[in-house]
Amino acid sequence: MTEDRLLKYREQHKHRLNYMPWLYYSLKPKHRVWAEQWQQEYQQYLMEMETVEIGKNCFISPFAHIFAEPGRTIKIGDNTFIAADCTLHGPLDIGNEVAINHHCILDGGRSGIKLHDQVRIAAYCHLYAFDHGMDLNLPIYQQAVTSKGIEIGQDVWLGAHVGIKDGVSIAAHAVVGMHSMVTKNVAEKEIVAGNPARFIRYRD
């Protein structure tokens, strides 16, 4: 393979990793060398530009949008990946071995979002830890904004296109089906689905 073709292949491989970052952890040693250097350089830049703490062996796509101004820290645990076209706005506390797939939006509002270890978030999920008032005496944009926070327990799986409302807590090992809107707390090991999400059965 010529040097020019090798460089083109590497760029295409980076593009693939941006959208399928789980492949980063199974790269062959010859690819792992350049991929780790690429990630180290980008993550160092990110930590210099934003209030971000990044653990070991993480993958963060340079196509993701990470915003963590002072007072809105984003903490990212070990072995976690964030795919392309995500928008993350702190405060966020992201655990170890967490997967955030492409086009997800996580906005911590004032109270923040907590993702415990091994949370899996499929593509196009939206988590907003804030809400607007709806008093008819004022336009929506002039309403007071409230923030209670969102907490997602260990080993929770959010299917694609799931929405999570501010103030919701999802307990460990729960599963939320695709295209669901979660407006109430979900108990441990529950499988819920629908809009609004309703109990289907337990995982066990």
N, C-alpha and C positions, 0 to 999 in steps of 0.2 A: 504494500500500500504506500503510495507516494505521500510526502509530507503534507501537500495541499489537501489531498483526499482525507488524510488522517485528521487534520484540523477541522475539516467540514464534518466528518463523522463525530468528532468530539463535541462540536457545537450542537449537532442534532441530538446527541446523547444527553447533553445538558438540558435541551428543550424537553426531552422525554422525562427526565428526572423532575423538572419543574412541575409537571402535571401528574406524574406517577412516582412520587418520592420514596415510596416503600422499596423501589428498586435500588435505591442508594445503598441499602444495607446488604444487598447480595451482589454488589459489583465484584468483578474479578480484580485481583491485586493490582494489575497494570492500570486499570481504570480508577481504582480506589485512590491511587496516589494523586492524580490530577484533580479528582473530585473533592478530596479532603482539602487540598490547598485552595481550591475555588471557594469552598464553604468557609474555611478559616478566614480568608481575606474578606469575604462578604459579611460574615458575622462580626468580625472586628470593626468593620466600617459601621455596621448597624449599632453596635454598642457605643461607638463614639458619637453617633449622631442622635440617638434616642436614649431614653431611660429604660434600657432593656438589659436583663440578665439572662444569659443563655448557658444551659448546662452542657454536658459532654455528649459527643456523638449525635448532634442534632443536624437536621437538614431544614434549611429555611430558604424557600425560593426567592431569588432576587425580584421576581415578578409579584410577590406578595407585598401588601401595603401595611407597614408596621408603624403605628403612631403611638408614642409613649412620652408625652411631655412630662416635665417634673410634676410630681403629684399623681401621675397616672402610669406608674411603673408596670411593665410587662415582665413577668418572670416565667422562664421556659425551662422545664426540667430536662433531665438526661433522656437521650434516645427518642426525642420527640420530633415530628416533622410537620411542616406547614407548607402547603402546596401553593401553586401560582394563583394569582387573582383573588386571594383572600384579602380581607380588610380587617385588621385587628387594631382596636383602640383601647388603651388601658383605662382603668386598672384591670389587669388580667393576671391570674395566678394559675399557670398551666403546669400540671404534674409531669411525671416520668412516663415514657412510652405512650404519649398521647399522639393521635393522628388527626390532623385537621386538613381535610381534602379541599380541592380547588373550589374557588368562588364562595367560600364561607365568609360570613360577616359576624364578628364578635365585637360588640361595643359595651364596655364596662360601665358606662354612665358614671355616676359618682361612687356607687357602692361596690362595683366590681363584679367580675365573673370568676368563679373558682372551678377549675377542671381537675378532678382527682386523677390519680394514676390510671393509665390504660383506657382512658376514654377514647372512643372512636367516633369521629364526626364525618359523615359522608358529605359529598359535594352539595353546594347550594344551601347549606343550613344557615339560619339567621338567628342570632342570640342578642337581644337588646335588653340591657339592664337599666332601662329608664322608660318613662312614660310621660305623656302630656295630659294635663287636665282637659275636661270637655265642657266646661261651663259655657252656656249659650250667651252669657253677657260679654264674652271676649272671643276674638278669633283664636283658632287653635294655636297659631304661632306665638300668641301673647300669653298663653296659659303657663302656669307654673309647671316646671319639670320635676318629677319625683324619681327616686332611684332606691330600690330595695336590694338589688343584687340577684344573681343567679348562681346556683351551685349544682354541679353535675358530679355524681358519685363515681367511685371506682368501677371500671369495667362496664360503663354504660355505652350503648351503641345508639347513635342517632342516625336514622336512615336519611337518604337524600331528600332535600327540600323540606326539612323540619324547621319549624319556627318555635322559639322558646320565649315566653312572655316574662317581663320583669317580675321578680318576686318568687319565681318558681324554683323548687328544689326537686331534683331527680335522684333518688337513692341508688345505692350500688347495685350493679348487675341488671339494671332495667334496660329495656329495649323500646325505642320509639319508631313506629313504622313510617315509611316514606310519605311525604306530603302531609304530615300531621302538624297540628298547631297545639302546643302544650300550654294550657292556661292555668292548670292546677298542679299541685305537687304529685309526684309519682313515687309509689312505695318501692321498697327493695324487691328486685326480681320480677317486677311487673312488666308485661308487654302491653303497650297502649298504642292506639292508632286512631286516626280520624281528625276531623275539624269541627268542634274541639276534640282533642284526644280523649279516648275512653278506654277503660280496662278491657283487655281481651282475654288474657290468661296469665298464669305465672310461668316463668322459665322452667321451673322444676315440677 
